[in-house]
Amino acid sequence: MRKRTLIRAALQTVVPWLAVAAVVIAMAWQQGLLRLFSQGAPAASGPARTVALPGGGFSDGGRCGTKGYHYFPLPASASAPPAAEPATPAPGPRLVLGSYGYEKLSRAPGRFTIGLLFAPGPKGSLELSRTLGDEGVAVEIEGPRGLVGGAHGLPVTWDHATRSGTGESARVSVPLEALCPGQDARTVVDRMRPPIDSSNTITGQPAYTLTVSVRDPGIGAQRRTIGLPLGGNLLSATNLVPEDGFMVASAAY
């Protein structure tokens, strides 16, 4: 009898604390505080056909496995590692990738996020439309066996609006439905990062190439103003490392 009394007393002591812990965990989940734990679930991918994406744009699922595919007609040099940075900046407009990665908050759908930096160059001004020529942003991710994910017509969010409604920096989100079947978002993001050594120095090119491109009349207008005959209305950028090589690995997160 005494043994049963002790067990009953112990349960009366422990159960209230378990109930409090359950409430705390539930509240933390609702507030997005357990996102590290929620990342254990497998991330979704899209079908092998073109589909509309949540938030706008379309996937490139029908091109899965294709090598060298780009939604916009980019030159072959667009997929090559950039040359070493010249002492004098190029006179025309440029697109540079800022931070990029994968985020998954609590129960919200995961997504890729990519920062875009628009540089007008030392001459003239770059006047971009808010919708980037009504065509949005195109994103392609290619591995050794071809396209593993891509989308076009993606809307852009400007970070710093100017009088014309454009900005020098912006951000684009890519839903997981843009990935080809069987692709895992975290694995893809890891392979978009270049390899580094123990000193945090980049030692080679990333296994997967990320290409971002836009087409806007304002790009061509600036090029014509400063007398640049090539490039048209297109700008593109990749995650490839410049040919001169070594840099601190801070571009990706």
C-alpha positions as CSV (number, residue, x, y, z in Angstrom):
1,M,0.0,0.0,0.0
2,R,2.8,2.4,0.9
3,K,4.5,1.7,-2.5
4,R,1.3,2.6,-4.4
5,T,1.0,5.8,-2.3
6,L,4.5,6.8,-3.2
7,I,3.9,6.2,-7.0
8,R,0.6,8.2,-6.8
9,A,2.4,11.1,-5.1
10,A,5.2,11.1,-7.7
11,L,2.7,11.2,-10.6
12,Q,0.9,14.1,-8.9
13,T,4.2,16.0,-8.8
14,V,5.4,15.2,-12.4
15,V,2.2,15.4,-14.4
16,P,1.6,19.2,-13.8
17,W,5.1,19.9,-15.1
18,L,4.6,17.8,-18.2
19,A,1.4,19.8,-18.9
20,V,3.3,23.1,-18.5
21,A,6.0,21.8,-20.8
22,A,3.5,20.8,-23.4
23,V,1.9,24.3,-23.3
24,V,5.3,26.0,-23.7
25,I,6.3,23.8,-26.7
26,A,2.9,24.5,-28.4
27,M,3.3,28.2,-27.9
28,A,6.9,28.1,-29.2
29,W,5.8,26.2,-32.3
30,Q,3.1,28.7,-33.0
31,Q,5.6,31.6,-32.6
32,G,8.1,30.0,-35.0
33,L,10.7,29.5,-32.2
34,L,11.2,25.8,-33.1
35,R,12.3,26.3,-36.7
36,L,15.5,24.4,-36.2
37,F,13.6,21.3,-35.1
38,S,11.0,21.7,-37.9
39,Q,13.8,21.6,-40.5
40,G,14.1,17.9,-40.1
41,A,11.1,17.2,-42.3
42,P,11.8,16.5,-46.0
43,A,11.3,19.6,-48.3
44,A,8.9,19.4,-51.2
45,S,9.8,19.7,-54.9
46,G,7.8,20.4,-58.0
47,P,6.7,18.2,-61.0
48,A,8.6,17.7,-64.3
49,R,6.4,20.2,-66.1
50,T,5.8,23.9,-66.0
51,V,3.4,25.0,-63.2
52,A,2.3,28.3,-61.8
53,L,4.1,29.1,-58.5
54,P,2.6,30.4,-55.3
55,G,3.3,34.1,-55.1
56,G,3.8,34.5,-58.9
57,G,5.9,33.2,-61.7
58,F,6.2,29.8,-63.3
59,S,8.5,26.8,-62.8
60,D,10.9,25.4,-65.5
61,G,9.9,21.9,-64.6
62,G,9.5,20.9,-68.3
63,R,13.3,21.6,-68.7
64,C,14.5,19.4,-65.8
65,G,17.8,17.7,-66.8
66,T,18.5,20.1,-69.7
67,K,22.1,21.4,-69.8
68,G,22.7,25.0,-70.5
69,Y,19.1,26.1,-70.3
70,H,18.2,29.7,-69.6
71,Y,14.8,31.3,-69.9
72,F,16.3,34.5,-71.3
73,P,18.6,34.2,-74.3
74,L,21.9,34.6,-72.5
75,P,25.3,34.4,-74.2
76,A,27.5,31.4,-73.5
77,S,29.8,33.6,-71.5
78,A,27.1,34.1,-69.0
79,S,27.6,30.6,-67.5
80,A,31.4,31.0,-67.4
81,P,33.3,32.1,-64.3
82,P,33.7,35.9,-64.2
83,A,37.1,37.4,-65.1
84,A,39.2,39.0,-62.4
85,E,37.9,42.3,-61.2
86,P,39.5,45.1,-63.2
87,A,41.1,48.1,-61.6
88,T,38.6,50.3,-63.4
89,P,34.9,49.4,-63.1
90,A,33.1,48.5,-66.3
91,P,31.2,51.5,-67.7
92,G,27.8,49.8,-68.1
93,P,25.1,48.4,-65.7
94,R,25.8,45.3,-63.7
95,L,23.8,42.7,-61.7
96,V,25.5,41.2,-58.7
97,L,24.2,38.4,-56.4
98,G,24.0,39.4,-52.8
99,S,23.2,36.8,-50.1
100,Y,21.3,33.7,-51.1
101,G,20.1,30.6,-49.3
102,Y,17.1,28.5,-48.1
103,E,14.8,29.4,-45.3
104,K,12.1,27.4,-43.5
105,L,10.2,29.1,-40.6
106,S,8.0,26.9,-38.4
107,R,5.1,25.4,-40.5
108,A,5.4,28.0,-43.4
109,P,6.5,26.6,-46.8
110,G,10.2,26.7,-47.4
111,R,11.7,28.9,-50.1
112,F,15.0,30.1,-51.6
113,T,15.8,33.8,-51.2
114,I,18.3,35.7,-53.4
115,G,19.5,39.2,-52.9
116,L,20.0,41.3,-56.1
117,L,22.4,44.3,-56.4
118,F,22.0,46.6,-59.4
119,A,25.0,48.7,-60.2
120,P,24.5,51.5,-62.8
121,G,28.2,51.9,-63.5
122,P,30.3,55.1,-63.3
123,K,28.5,56.7,-66.2
124,G,24.8,57.5,-66.7
125,S,21.9,56.3,-64.5
126,L,20.0,53.1,-64.5
127,E,16.2,53.5,-64.5
128,L,14.5,50.1,-64.1
129,S,10.8,49.4,-64.0
130,R,9.3,48.1,-60.8
131,T,8.3,44.9,-62.6
132,L,11.5,44.6,-64.5
133,G,10.1,44.9,-68.0
134,D,6.9,43.0,-66.9
135,E,8.9,39.8,-67.2
136,G,10.2,39.5,-63.7
137,V,13.3,37.5,-62.7
138,A,14.5,34.2,-64.1
139,V,16.4,31.8,-61.9
140,E,18.2,28.6,-63.0
141,I,20.1,26.1,-60.9
142,E,22.2,23.6,-62.9
143,G,24.2,20.6,-61.7
144,P,26.5,18.2,-63.6
145,R,23.5,16.4,-65.0
146,G,21.5,19.5,-66.1
147,L,18.8,21.7,-64.6
148,V,17.8,20.8,-61.1
149,G,15.5,23.8,-60.5
150,G,14.4,26.9,-62.2
151,A,11.6,29.5,-62.6
152,H,10.8,32.7,-64.5
153,G,8.4,35.6,-64.2
154,L,9.3,35.8,-60.5
155,P,8.2,39.1,-58.8
156,V,10.8,41.2,-57.1
157,T,10.7,43.1,-53.8
158,W,12.7,46.3,-53.8
159,D,14.7,47.2,-50.7
160,H,15.3,50.9,-51.3
161,A,12.7,52.6,-53.5
162,T,13.7,55.7,-55.4
163,R,11.6,58.4,-57.0
164,S,11.0,56.2,-60.1
165,G,9.9,53.2,-58.0
166,T,13.1,51.2,-58.5
167,G,16.0,50.5,-56.2
168,E,19.6,49.6,-56.1
169,S,19.0,46.4,-54.2
170,A,16.1,43.9,-54.3
171,R,15.1,40.4,-53.2
172,V,13.5,37.5,-55.0
173,S,11.9,34.4,-53.5
174,V,11.8,31.1,-55.2
175,P,9.2,28.5,-54.0
176,L,10.3,24.9,-53.6
177,E,7.9,23.9,-56.4
178,A,10.5,25.3,-58.7
179,L,12.8,22.3,-57.9
180,C,12.8,19.3,-60.2
181,P,11.3,16.1,-58.8
182,G,13.4,14.4,-56.1
183,Q,15.6,17.4,-55.4
184,D,16.1,18.4,-51.7
185,A,16.3,22.1,-51.0
186,R,19.0,21.9,-48.4
187,T,21.2,19.7,-50.5
188,V,20.8,22.0,-53.5
189,V,21.7,25.1,-51.4
190,D,24.8,23.3,-50.0
191,R,25.9,22.5,-53.5
192,M,25.5,26.1,-54.6
193,R,28.1,27.2,-52.1
194,P,31.8,27.0,-53.2
195,P,34.1,24.7,-51.3
196,I,36.2,26.3,-48.5
197,D,39.2,25.3,-46.5
198,S,39.9,25.7,-42.8
199,S,40.7,29.4,-43.2
200,N,37.3,30.1,-44.8
201,T,38.9,30.6,-48.2
202,I,37.2,29.5,-51.3
203,T,39.1,26.7,-53.0
204,G,37.0,26.0,-56.2
205,Q,33.8,26.5,-58.0
206,P,30.4,25.4,-56.6
207,A,29.0,22.0,-57.7
208,Y,25.7,23.7,-58.8
209,T,25.6,27.0,-60.8
210,L,23.0,29.5,-59.8
211,T,22.1,32.0,-62.6
212,V,19.8,35.0,-62.2
213,S,18.8,37.2,-65.1
214,V,16.5,40.1,-65.9
215,R,15.4,41.9,-69.0
216,D,14.3,45.5,-68.8
217,P,14.3,48.4,-71.4
218,G,16.1,50.6,-68.9
219,I,19.2,48.4,-69.1
220,G,19.4,48.9,-72.9
221,A,18.7,52.6,-72.6
222,Q,21.6,53.2,-70.3
223,R,23.9,51.1,-72.6
224,R,22.9,53.2,-75.6
225,T,23.4,56.4,-73.7
226,I,27.0,55.6,-72.9
227,G,27.7,54.0,-76.3
228,L,27.8,50.3,-75.4
229,P,26.7,48.3,-78.5
230,L,26.4,44.9,-76.8
231,G,24.2,43.3,-74.2
232,G,20.8,44.8,-75.1
233,N,18.2,44.8,-72.3
234,L,19.7,41.8,-70.4
235,L,21.6,41.5,-67.2
236,S,22.7,38.3,-65.5
237,A,24.8,37.1,-62.6
238,T,26.0,33.7,-61.2
239,N,27.4,32.3,-58.0
240,L,30.6,31.4,-59.8
241,V,33.9,32.5,-58.3
242,P,36.1,35.1,-60.2
243,E,39.0,33.6,-62.0
244,D,41.6,35.2,-59.8
245,G,40.3,33.0,-57.1
246,F,40.6,33.5,-53.4
247,M,38.0,35.4,-51.4
248,V,36.5,35.1,-47.9
249,A,33.3,33.0,-48.1
250,S,30.7,35.5,-47.1
251,A,28.4,35.5,-50.2
252,A,26.1,32.7,-49.2
253,Y,24.4,31.8,-46.0
